[in-house]
Amino acid sequence: MIGLNSSYVKFHSNGEKVLCDICGKKNALYKCKICKRNVCENDFYDEIGVCKICAASLCEICKTRLSVTYCQYCGKLVCTEDSIQLDNVRRICIECFKEKKYLVTKVSNEYTHGAVKLAKRIIKL
């Protein structure tokens, strides 16, 4: 795992001024450990070492990887490692999977059919 100390994520340049990739106004002082954006102090979370865009997309279970979707049952943002794929469309977080929520809650075939249809349409674009 990548260390979260500020010496690792502190932005080092050769003396040239680099603007923040998010706001485009302030000088970049940090580099996000996930997306590698150069960011200013306002757009960076020093305690976790990531920019505010990546922080908003972090998996709510591991808090280190970017999420790919929401859990079908509890609504948490989850990454592929902390979720189980139930079918072609739905993922469930490992916490809900352990609690067997996927066995209790019935999902209508209409929902699944509609989601698959939408996914196929998007793929064609």
N, C-alpha and C positions, 0 to 999 in steps of 0.2 A: 504494500500500500504506500502511496505517496505521502510523505510527511506534510503536515499542515503548518509548519512554522513559517513565519513571514520571510525569513531569509531565503527560502526556496522560491516563493512566489513573487518576491520583490522584482520589479522590472529593471533590467540592466541594459542600458543603451550606450552607444559610443559617443555620448555627449549631445546627440541630436534630439530635438524635441519631437516626441511622438504623441499625437492626440489620442484620446480615449476612443476606442472603436464603438462604444455605445452612445455616449453623448456627443462626441465629436468636438467638444469645446475645451475641456481641461486636459492638462498633460497626463499621459498614462504613467502610472507609478507601479502597476502590478500586471502580472500576466496570469490569466485564469488557467488553472491546472487541467481543466477538462477541455475547453474549446480553444485555448491559447490566445484568446483576445487580449489586447493591450487595453487596460482599463484604469480609470482614475479612482481615487479613494472613495468617491460617492457611489460608484458602480461596482464595488468590490466588497465581498464579505471576508475579512481577514481571518476570522475564526475558523472558517471552513476552506478558505483558499480558492474560492470560485467567484465568478462575476455574478451579477444579480440575475442575468438571464438563465444561466445554468442552475443557480440556486432555486429558481422557480420551477425547474423541471426535474429536480432530484427525486429519486425513488424515496418514498416515505418510510420504507423499511430499512434499507441499508444506509441511506443518506450519503452515498458515495458515487453511485452510477446514475446516469440519466434514465428517466422513465420512458417506457414505450406506450403505456396506456394506463387506464384506471382499472382497479379491481372491479369485477362485475357485481360484487356483493357489498363490500364496505366503502368503495369509492376512492380508496387510497391510490396515489400514483405509484406504479410499480415498474421495476426493470425486468428484463427477461430472466435474470438469475433468481429473483425473488418472487416469481410467479409461475403458474402452471397453465399451459394452454388447454382449455377444455374442448374446443372445437376450432373450426377455421377462423372464427371471429373473436371468441371470448377468452379472456385470461382471468385468472383468480389469484389473489395474493397467497403466499404460502401460509399465512396466518389463518385465513378463511378456509384454505384447503385442509389444514390440520384440524379445524373445528368442524369439518365436513359440511359446511354451509351449502356447498354445491349439491348435496343430496337432499337437503330440506327444501330449498327454493326451486320451484319449477319455473322454467323459462319457456314461454310459448314458442311453438314451432314457427309462428308467424314472425316473431322477432328475429329468430335465427335466419329464416328464409329472406326476410327483408334486408338484413345486414349483409348476407352473402351476395344478394343481388346488387346492393350498393357498392360493395367492394369490387365486383366484376366490372361495374360501370366505370369506376375510378381507374382501374387498371388499364382500361381501353384508352383513357385520356393520355 
